[in-house]
């Protein structure tokens, strides 16, 4: 599963533009009066301004596995990394064979850089922002996670991530290239105390050669 494009809302487009262009050094692909798109590796990341809401999303970027520690130092020095407890800043997902860290963007979205060791991309070069490979996860909020997961599986023939069972309040649909992360409404987004809420989200996915467009909370 590849996330080809991701469309989100922004409460402040100028802050969003400054953050992704100047802090994460993403090239601007398209810009108009009320939206802006960035090149996030193989994903086009688009924000549309909505000043009537304060949306908070949780999404992740894949980076080469052996660059995570250096990426953390870079982000922590310029933006600041969220501590996950006991002073630690790296989350160890042993079952997923992955490690990650988290930080906020300029409007409060929870971002994640994740290194997945099951990927074949074993680059040992120094980290730079061109190392961002793609958006690999987007959080989708549902009142009933098990039903939402079943609907996606039945409608699109998606599959749950093999290393994550479908739980009552959490599920991962896809693989280590791209996942839809289903969270129950009100469940805190890890590693914060921010409860998950449903905001307009558009996703274009390529999975098993088929390109599909999904829209949530439209």
C-alpha positions as CSV (number, residue, x, y, z in Angstrom):
1,X,0.0,0.0,0.0
2,X,1.4,3.4,-1.1
3,X,0.0,6.7,0.0
4,X,0.3,8.7,-3.2
5,X,-1.4,11.9,-1.9
6,X,-2.8,13.1,1.4
7,X,-5.3,16.0,1.7
8,X,-5.7,17.6,5.1
9,X,-7.1,20.9,6.6
10,X,-5.0,23.7,8.2
11,X,-6.2,26.3,10.5
12,X,-3.3,28.7,9.4
13,X,-2.0,28.2,5.9
14,X,0.9,30.6,6.3
15,X,2.2,28.8,9.4
16,X,1.8,25.5,7.6
17,X,3.7,26.8,4.6
18,X,6.6,28.2,6.7
19,X,6.9,24.9,8.7
20,X,6.9,22.4,5.9
21,X,8.9,24.6,3.4
22,X,11.4,26.1,5.9
23,X,11.7,23.6,8.7
24,X,11.2,20.3,6.9
25,X,12.6,21.7,3.6
26,X,9.8,20.2,1.4
27,X,9.4,21.7,-2.0
28,X,6.2,23.4,-2.8
29,X,4.4,21.6,-5.6
30,X,1.3,23.7,-6.0
31,X,-0.1,26.8,-4.2
32,X,-3.2,28.8,-4.6
33,X,-5.3,31.2,-2.4
34,X,-6.5,28.6,0.0
35,X,-4.3,25.5,-0.3
36,X,-0.7,24.4,-0.7
37,X,0.9,21.1,-1.7
38,X,4.3,19.8,-0.8
39,X,6.5,17.1,-2.1
40,X,7.0,14.6,0.8
41,X,9.1,12.0,-0.9
42,X,6.7,9.9,-3.0
43,X,3.6,11.5,-1.4
44,X,2.0,14.8,-2.3
45,X,0.9,16.4,0.9
46,X,-1.8,19.1,0.6
47,X,-3.3,21.4,3.2
48,X,-6.5,23.4,2.6
49,X,-7.2,26.3,4.9
50,X,-10.1,26.2,7.2
51,X,-10.1,29.0,9.7
52,X,-13.3,27.8,11.4
53,X,-11.6,24.7,12.8
54,X,-8.5,23.7,14.6
55,X,-7.8,20.3,13.1
56,X,-5.2,18.0,14.7
57,X,-4.0,15.0,12.6
58,X,-1.5,12.3,13.4
59,X,0.6,11.1,10.4
60,X,4.0,9.5,9.9
61,X,6.9,9.7,7.3
62,X,9.1,6.8,6.5
63,X,12.8,7.5,6.6
64,X,15.7,5.1,6.0
65,X,16.2,2.9,9.1
66,X,19.8,3.8,9.9
67,X,19.2,7.5,9.8
68,X,16.7,7.7,12.7
69,X,19.1,8.7,15.4
70,X,20.7,11.5,13.3
71,X,17.2,12.6,12.2
72,X,16.2,12.9,15.8
73,X,19.1,15.1,16.7
74,X,18.3,17.3,13.7
75,X,14.6,17.7,14.5
76,X,15.2,18.1,18.2
77,X,17.7,20.9,17.7
78,X,15.4,22.9,15.3
79,X,11.9,22.0,16.3
80,X,11.8,19.9,19.4
81,X,10.9,16.2,19.9
82,X,8.1,14.9,22.2
83,X,9.3,12.9,25.1
84,X,7.5,9.6,25.5
85,X,8.3,9.0,29.2
86,X,11.4,8.7,31.5
87,X,13.2,11.2,29.3
88,X,13.1,8.9,26.3
89,X,12.4,10.3,22.8
90,X,12.5,7.2,20.7
91,X,9.7,4.7,20.7
92,X,10.7,1.1,20.2
93,X,8.1,-0.9,18.3
94,X,9.6,-4.4,18.7
95,X,6.7,-6.2,17.2
96,X,6.7,-4.0,14.2
97,X,10.5,-4.1,13.9
98,X,10.5,-0.3,13.9
99,X,11.6,2.7,15.8
100,X,10.2,6.3,15.7
101,X,10.0,9.7,17.3
102,X,7.4,12.4,17.4
103,X,7.1,16.2,17.1
104,X,4.5,18.9,16.5
105,X,4.1,21.0,13.4
106,X,3.3,24.7,13.5
107,X,-0.5,24.2,13.9
108,X,-0.4,21.3,16.4
109,X,-0.4,18.2,14.2
110,X,1.4,15.2,15.6
111,X,4.1,14.1,13.2
112,X,6.2,11.0,13.3
113,X,9.5,10.0,11.7
114,X,9.5,6.2,11.6
115,X,12.3,3.7,10.6
116,X,11.0,0.3,9.5
117,X,13.7,-2.3,9.4
118,X,11.6,-4.6,7.3
119,X,12.1,-2.2,4.4
120,X,14.9,-2.9,2.0
121,X,16.1,0.7,2.0
122,X,19.2,0.4,4.1
123,X,20.8,3.7,3.3
124,X,23.7,4.6,5.6
125,X,24.3,8.1,4.3
126,X,23.9,11.1,6.6
127,X,20.4,12.2,7.2
128,X,19.0,15.2,5.3
129,X,15.4,16.2,4.6
130,X,15.6,14.5,1.2
131,X,15.7,11.3,3.2
132,X,11.9,11.6,3.7
133,X,10.6,8.7,1.6
134,X,6.8,9.1,1.8
135,X,3.9,9.6,4.1
136,X,3.5,6.1,5.5
137,X,0.7,6.5,8.1
138,X,-2.4,8.6,8.5
139,X,-4.6,8.5,11.5
140,X,-8.3,7.9,10.8
141,X,-10.8,8.4,13.6
142,X,-13.8,6.1,14.0
143,X,-16.5,5.6,16.6
144,X,-16.4,1.9,16.0
145,X,-12.9,0.8,15.0
146,X,-13.7,-2.9,14.4
147,X,-16.6,-2.0,12.1
148,X,-14.5,0.7,10.2
149,X,-11.7,-1.9,9.7
150,X,-14.1,-4.5,8.5
151,X,-15.7,-2.0,6.1
152,X,-12.3,-1.1,4.5
153,X,-11.4,-4.8,4.2
154,X,-14.7,-5.8,2.6
155,X,-15.1,-2.8,0.4
156,X,-11.5,-2.4,-0.9
157,X,-10.0,-5.8,-0.1
158,X,-7.4,-4.1,2.0
159,X,-5.7,-6.3,4.6
160,X,-4.8,-5.6,8.3
161,X,-1.1,-5.1,9.0
162,X,0.2,-8.6,9.7
163,X,2.0,-7.5,12.8
164,X,-0.9,-5.7,14.5
165,X,-4.2,-7.4,15.5
166,X,-7.4,-5.4,15.1
167,X,-8.3,-4.1,18.5
168,X,-11.5,-2.5,19.8
169,X,-9.9,1.0,19.8
170,X,-7.0,0.6,17.4
171,X,-6.2,-1.0,14.0
172,X,-3.6,-0.7,11.3
173,X,-4.7,-1.4,7.7
174,X,-2.0,-1.9,5.1
175,X,1.7,-2.7,5.3
176,X,5.1,-1.0,6.2
177,X,5.0,1.0,3.0
178,X,1.6,2.7,3.9
179,X,-1.1,2.3,6.5
180,X,-4.4,3.6,7.6
181,X,-4.2,3.9,11.4
182,X,-7.7,3.6,12.8
183,X,-8.2,5.1,16.3
184,X,-11.3,5.2,18.4
185,X,-12.8,8.7,18.9
186,X,-11.4,10.2,22.1
187,X,-8.4,7.8,22.4
188,X,-5.3,9.8,23.0
189,X,-2.9,10.1,20.1
190,X,0.4,8.4,21.2
191,X,2.5,9.8,22.8
192,X,0.4,12.8,23.7
193,X,-2.7,13.5,25.8
194,X,-4.5,14.9,22.7
195,X,-7.7,13.0,22.1
196,X,-8.4,11.7,18.5
197,X,-11.0,13.7,16.7
198,X,-12.4,13.3,13.2
199,X,-11.4,15.9,10.6
200,X,-11.8,16.0,6.8
201,X,-9.2,13.7,5.2
202,X,-8.6,12.7,1.5
203,X,-6.2,9.9,0.6
204,X,-5.1,8.5,-2.7
205,X,-3.7,5.0,-2.4
206,X,-2.1,2.5,-4.7
207,X,-2.5,-1.0,-3.5
208,X,-1.9,-4.1,-5.5
209,X,-1.7,-2.0,-8.7
210,X,-5.1,-0.4,-8.1
211,X,-5.4,3.4,-7.3
212,X,-8.2,4.3,-5.0
213,X,-9.4,7.6,-3.6
214,X,-10.8,7.6,0.0
215,X,-12.5,10.4,1.7
216,X,-13.3,10.6,5.4
217,X,-15.6,13.0,7.3
218,X,-16.7,14.7,4.1
